[in-house]
Amino acid sequence: MAIVAQSSKYGQIGRTTLAWIVGLLFFFPIFWLVLTSFKTDADAVKPEFLLFFTPTLENYVNMTENYDYWRFARNSVITSVFATVFTLAVGIPCAYAMAFNPARRTKDVLMWMLSTKMLPAAGVLYPMTFLTKNILGIFDTHFLVIIVLSLINMPIVIWMLFTYFKEIPREIIEAGKMDGVNTWGEIREILIPLAWGGIASTALLCFIFCWNEAYWTVRLTTTDAATLSKLIEGNRAPEGLFFGRLSAVSAAAVGPIVVLGWFCQKQLVQGLTFGAVK
Amino acid sequence: MGKIVLENVTKSFGDTQVIPPLNLTIEDGEFAVFVGPSGCGKSTLLRLIAGLEDCTSGDVLINGDVVTQVSPSKRGLAMVFQTYALYPHMTVRKNIAFPMRMSGMSEAEQEKKIQAAAESLNLTDYLDRKPGQLSGGQRQRVAIGRAIVRDPKAFLFDEPLSNLDAALRVGMRLEISEMHARMGTTMIYVTHDQVEAMTMADKIVVLQAGVIEQVGSPLDLYHKPQNEFVAGFIGSPKMNLIKTDEAAKHNAATIGIRPEHLTVSTTDGAWKGTVGVAEHLGSDTFIHVHDTGLADMITVRISGDIAVKHGDRIFLTPEADQIHKFDANGLRI
């Protein structure tokens, strides 16, 4: 008994240490990014100033004054919020239908949706650019970014919602039907209140995915609808590698989402485990 | 008013037909019980009436109107589920009010009905609690309350007492029977428990593999089972079914004799056997007799107590006018 207790104690210490090492390892790039953002471009590349240097806000001032940070930030907020709302507005009824009124091929439809995530984005880059620019004329608009962000997140959102909805006892929805509620009533009065936690964590993840998306937002925008991803990208190329400035821009771009994630940790963990733990 | 008619109703899931063509009439105000072993299609039949499942073919009529294509919310029926199916995010009051709110009833009238239902179901003290804070019995009362306030054409009960403990089940059984006597509304009740069926029903529908084996009053089924299945299913303890030469003596393939229609003697009788287990219930004694050469086991029910124990030799005599005879197809002769 004593041996078991002792070995499990060592195991506990070992696991805790390992968890800290892994945690710090993951956190290090963020830490380094924030640290570098307070260095001048010259200091940023000098090894002797790795940890000890004279901090400066120059990069942040520069970013807001010369690079129009707030416009990019506003675009990021607009596109991420509307894309999330739109994705949920389509995803909730869709997941509801598949969870509570499955047809013979529902499983196949779900798999097909997921399979669209396997398409290499680069494969459709040319048609997407050509179509949106030359035919539809919606290149570099909020509308386009919102639609694109919605569509690339739709499969995962529907899968997550489907998993949550599946956990709601079928009888409760049926009781609603017997109580004289129509489909929209069921969704509004029963489904959404019962799956609120799951919907919130799905919305949060969707928002984060939208905010962080870089492939399409960089390539389908120039100025009007450009998001923070585009701002980071823009600071990389034209003037060489200015690590201090690039770090400031990056920190300011990921900052809001990291803070949001920090406050919503519980929902996020719940969302990421897909309702596997009740 | 709530007369329910099923006309040539069938139901298939994929290629599997669970309900072959079926016809049934439940009169207005009747308490009908669907009873049968697990998987016999009784719940499916109830769900077809409710509209929660679509009929593969045939029609469901309520008060003469064909409702086969009508959604469950518009059929005017109320259902009580085995799992209660309360809305966990709403208080008891809101749960009961829900169907009324959906139908657009005024708040004052809702409140009046909630109070009346709560009083008749002893829920007045619990109106502001959520379902999670209630016991199983209380939850089932809330589910019944939610059904009552709608003034439905008929109540549908899907094994409503299966999740309750034995003592509570007997109490709730009585309450539902009293409710039926008071309200006079049509009720359809699904159960696998033949005691519930016998005690509550005006009309019992015995089902097996989606087929109606017999429809009748509890005592009809008890005294005149139309086939071996009904004979074996209705009655507790079960009817003894004997297929040996003894049956041939009565010109039947099988004979059935209920445990209470056998007399016991330690000295003489028609059949001889050894006592296996004797269950002393006080009011009755069930004796399980082996080695009779008639069936694996013969069960006897004796009123009062009798001093027999394991291994005793006893003699059994059936009451001649209580022997049920069945032909080779299992049908009553």
Interface residues (C-beta under 8 A of the other chain):
Chain A: R104 P169 E171 I172 E174 A175 G176 K177 M178 D179 G180 V181 N182 G185 E189 I190 P193 L194
Chain B: G14 A50 G51 L52 S71 P72 S73 K74 L77 A78 M79 F81 Q82 T83 A85 L86 Y87 P88 H89 F98 P99 M102 S103 A143 R146 R150
